[in-house]
Amino acid sequence: MSKAKNTVPFKGTAEQKKQLDAVLAELKEVPGALMPALQKAQGIYGYLPIEVQQMVADGLSIPLEKVFEVATFYSQFSLYPKGRYKISVCLGTACYVKGSGDVYGRLKERLGIEDGQCTPDGKFSLEACRCIGACGLAPVLTVNDDVYGRLAVDDVDNILAKYQG
């Protein structure tokens, strides 16, 4: 699988930077401040693009590599923005054997993005997950809180159309 690249340019605001600067000033001398700083930064920006990671590194006087290492190690952190509609496709065993890999492939094709990416208009983001807990409905995907089960590849276009408006 190819490495995901950010498809949406970073658009931080002066207000967000001011909030992050205040957090970093508070945490600067606190031992083990990196995790809480990244959690707060993601809360402010919604994700941790390289620009935000650099601000955290500078604010805590630690190498960018260390910030990146922690941001990419823990699954709670996202390096990419999430779309207004977050699509998650189950690739767990029950779903996969019933065709969720093909459904996922069609979504990547239709949206023009890879796993973890967001469409340039910010409308959709796509991710694979290991189990949604609805194995009886396999294959399954969710769009935000909406669950779609017993899917076929041909269902993808109709599902996306519901959210295009």
Contacts in CASP RR format, 6 or more apart in sequence:
PFRMAT RR
TARGET T0000
AUTHOR 0000-0000-0000
METHOD contacts of the structure
MODEL  1
MSKAKNTVPFKGTAEQKKQLDAVLAELKEVPGALMPALQKAQGIYGYLPI
EVQQMVADGLSIPLEKVFEVATFYSQFSLYPKGRYKISVCLGTACYVKGS
GDVYGRLKERLGIEDGQCTPDGKFSLEACRCIGACGLAPVLTVNDDVYGR
LAVDDVDNILAKYQG
1 114 0 8 1.000
1 115 0 8 1.000
2 114 0 8 1.000
4 79 0 8 1.000
4 80 0 8 1.000
4 114 0 8 1.000
4 115 0 8 1.000
4 116 0 8 1.000
4 117 0 8 1.000
5 114 0 8 1.000
5 117 0 8 1.000
6 49 0 8 1.000
6 79 0 8 1.000
6 80 0 8 1.000
6 81 0 8 1.000
6 117 0 8 1.000
6 118 0 8 1.000
7 80 0 8 1.000
7 113 0 8 1.000
7 117 0 8 1.000
7 118 0 8 1.000
7 119 0 8 1.000
7 120 0 8 1.000
8 80 0 8 1.000
8 81 0 8 1.000
8 118 0 8 1.000
8 119 0 8 1.000
8 120 0 8 1.000
8 122 0 8 1.000
10 49 0 8 1.000
10 50 0 8 1.000
10 51 0 8 1.000
10 52 0 8 1.000
12 45 0 8 1.000
12 51 0 8 1.000
16 44 0 8 1.000
16 45 0 8 1.000
17 55 0 8 1.000
19 44 0 8 1.000
20 40 0 8 1.000
20 41 0 8 1.000
20 44 0 8 1.000
20 45 0 8 1.000
20 52 0 8 1.000
20 55 0 8 1.000
20 56 0 8 1.000
21 55 0 8 1.000
21 59 0 8 1.000
23 37 0 8 1.000
23 40 0 8 1.000
23 41 0 8 1.000
23 44 0 8 1.000
24 37 0 8 1.000
24 55 0 8 1.000
24 56 0 8 1.000
24 59 0 8 1.000
24 60 0 8 1.000
25 59 0 8 1.000
27 33 0 8 1.000
27 36 0 8 1.000
27 37 0 8 1.000
27 40 0 8 1.000
27 60 0 8 1.000
28 59 0 8 1.000
28 60 0 8 1.000
28 61 0 8 1.000
30 36 0 8 1.000
33 60 0 8 1.000
34 56 0 8 1.000
34 60 0 8 1.000
34 62 0 8 1.000
34 66 0 8 1.000
34 67 0 8 1.000
34 70 0 8 1.000
35 70 0 8 1.000
35 74 0 8 1.000
37 56 0 8 1.000
37 60 0 8 1.000
38 48 0 8 1.000
38 56 0 8 1.000
38 67 0 8 1.000
38 70 0 8 1.000
38 71 0 8 1.000
38 77 0 8 1.000
39 76 0 8 1.000
41 48 0 8 1.000
41 52 0 8 1.000
41 55 0 8 1.000
41 56 0 8 1.000
42 48 0 8 1.000
42 76 0 8 1.000
42 77 0 8 1.000
42 78 0 8 1.000
45 52 0 8 1.000
46 78 0 8 1.000
46 81 0 8 1.000
46 82 0 8 1.000
47 78 0 8 1.000
47 79 0 8 1.000
47 80 0 8 1.000
47 81 0 8 1.000
47 82 0 8 1.000
48 71 0 8 1.000
48 77 0 8 1.000
48 78 0 8 1.000
48 79 0 8 1.000
49 79 0 8 1.000
49 80 0 8 1.000
49 81 0 8 1.000
50 68 0 8 1.000
50 79 0 8 1.000
53 64 0 8 1.000
53 67 0 8 1.000
53 68 0 8 1.000
53 71 0 8 1.000
54 64 0 8 1.000
54 67 0 8 1.000
56 67 0 8 1.000
57 63 0 8 1.000
57 64 0 8 1.000
57 66 0 8 1.000
57 67 0 8 1.000
60 67 0 8 1.000
70 77 0 8 1.000
71 77 0 8 1.000
71 79 0 8 1.000
72 79 0 8 1.000
78 116 0 8 1.000
80 116 0 8 1.000
80 117 0 8 1.000
80 118 0 8 1.000
80 125 0 8 1.000
81 118 0 8 1.000
81 122 0 8 1.000
81 125 0 8 1.000
82 118 0 8 1.000
82 125 0 8 1.000
83 118 0 8 1.000
83 119 0 8 1.000
83 122 0 8 1.000
83 123 0 8 1.000
83 124 0 8 1.000
83 125 0 8 1.000
84 122 0 8 1.000
84 123 0 8 1.000
84 124 0 8 1.000
85 123 0 8 1.000
85 124 0 8 1.000
85 125 0 8 1.000
85 143 0 8 1.000
85 144 0 8 1.000
85 163 0 8 1.000
86 124 0 8 1.000
86 125 0 8 1.000
86 127 0 8 1.000
86 142 0 8 1.000
86 143 0 8 1.000
86 144 0 8 1.000
87 107 0 8 1.000
87 111 0 8 1.000
87 124 0 8 1.000
87 125 0 8 1.000
87 126 0 8 1.000
87 127 0 8 1.000
87 141 0 8 1.000
87 142 0 8 1.000
87 143 0 8 1.000
88 126 0 8 1.000
88 127 0 8 1.000
88 128 0 8 1.000
88 129 0 8 1.000
88 132 0 8 1.000
88 141 0 8 1.000
88 142 0 8 1.000
89 95 0 8 1.000
89 100 0 8 1.000
89 101 0 8 1.000
89 103 0 8 1.000
89 104 0 8 1.000
89 107 0 8 1.000
89 126 0 8 1.000
89 127 0 8 1.000
89 128 0 8 1.000
89 129 0 8 1.000
89 139 0 8 1.000
89 140 0 8 1.000
89 141 0 8 1.000
90 100 0 8 1.000
90 128 0 8 1.000
90 129 0 8 1.000
90 130 0 8 1.000
90 131 0 8 1.000
90 132 0 8 1.000
90 133 0 8 1.000
90 134 0 8 1.000
90 138 0 8 1.000
90 139 0 8 1.000
90 140 0 8 1.000
90 141 0 8 1.000
91 100 0 8 1.000
91 101 0 8 1.000
91 104 0 8 1.000
91 128 0 8 1.000
91 129 0 8 1.000
91 130 0 8 1.000
92 100 0 8 1.000
92 129 0 8 1.000
92 130 0 8 1.000
92 131 0 8 1.000
94 135 0 8 1.000
94 136 0 8 1.000
94 138 0 8 1.000
95 131 0 8 1.000
95 132 0 8 1.000
95 135 0 8 1.000
95 138 0 8 1.000
95 139 0 8 1.000
95 140 0 8 1.000
96 139 0 8 1.000
97 138 0 8 1.000
98 138 0 8 1.000
98 139 0 8 1.000
99 139 0 8 1.000
99 151 0 8 1.000
99 153 0 8 1.000
100 138 0 8 1.000
100 139 0 8 1.000
100 140 0 8 1.000
100 141 0 8 1.000
100 151 0 8 1.000
101 139 0 8 1.000
102 153 0 8 1.000
103 139 0 8 1.000
103 141 0 8 1.000
103 151 0 8 1.000
103 152 0 8 1.000
103 153 0 8 1.000
103 155 0 8 1.000
103 156 0 8 1.000
104 128 0 8 1.000
106 153 0 8 1.000
106 156 0 8 1.000
107 126 0 8 1.000
107 141 0 8 1.000
107 156 0 8 1.000
107 160 0 8 1.000
108 114 0 8 1.000
108 115 0 8 1.000
108 126 0 8 1.000
110 156 0 8 1.000
110 157 0 8 1.000
110 160 0 8 1.000
111 119 0 8 1.000
111 124 0 8 1.000
111 126 0 8 1.000
111 160 0 8 1.000
112 119 0 8 1.000
113 119 0 8 1.000
113 124 0 8 1.000
113 125 0 8 1.000
113 126 0 8 1.000
114 126 0 8 1.000
115 126 0 8 1.000
115 127 0 8 1.000
115 128 0 8 1.000
116 125 0 8 1.000
116 126 0 8 1.000
116 127 0 8 1.000
117 125 0 8 1.000
117 126 0 8 1.000
118 124 0 8 1.000
118 125 0 8 1.000
119 125 0 8 1.000
123 163 0 8 1.000
124 160 0 8 1.000
124 163 0 8 1.000
132 140 0 8 1.000
132 142 0 8 1.000
132 147 0 8 1.000
133 140 0 8 1.000
134 140 0 8 1.000
134 147 0 8 1.000
134 149 0 8 1.000
137 147 0 8 1.000
137 149 0 8 1.000
137 150 0 8 1.000
138 149 0 8 1.000
138 150 0 8 1.000
139 149 0 8 1.000
139 150 0 8 1.000
139 151 0 8 1.000
140 147 0 8 1.000
140 148 0 8 1.000
140 149 0 8 1.000
140 151 0 8 1.000
141 147 0 8 1.000
141 148 0 8 1.000
141 149 0 8 1.000
141 151 0 8 1.000
141 159 0 8 1.000
142 148 0 8 1.000
143 159 0 8 1.000
143 162 0 8 1.000
143 163 0 8 1.000
148 155 0 8 1.000
148 159 0 8 1.000
END
